[in-house]
């Protein structure tokens, strides 16, 4: 496993890192590993679900017949 030494960290940033590590119940070293893992992990697709579904099926040329609605929408009654 590799070792990394960080020099020149200003006091404010060092203090914030210490507090964040304590809030997460970790050592500062474990907190830095967690931050680096989170930041450098492969990016997930940030588009919404609908956009991802649209992109997946956008090349498919299919026409769907949507039946015409004959009955009016029903109202829902909830028991008190």
C-alpha angles and dihedrals in degrees: 000000000000125000125217127192119199116202130185097035108161119237095246093054091044090052093048090050091050092051093046091049090051091049089054093044094242138119117257089252092053090047091053090049090051093049093048092047091051095046097042100040116112109279120253120223105274096198119107123259094258092052092049092049090048092050092049095053101029094103094054112101105209130143117207123201108228109203117232114251111243101174123062116245114277121240118234120228119201123206112244 
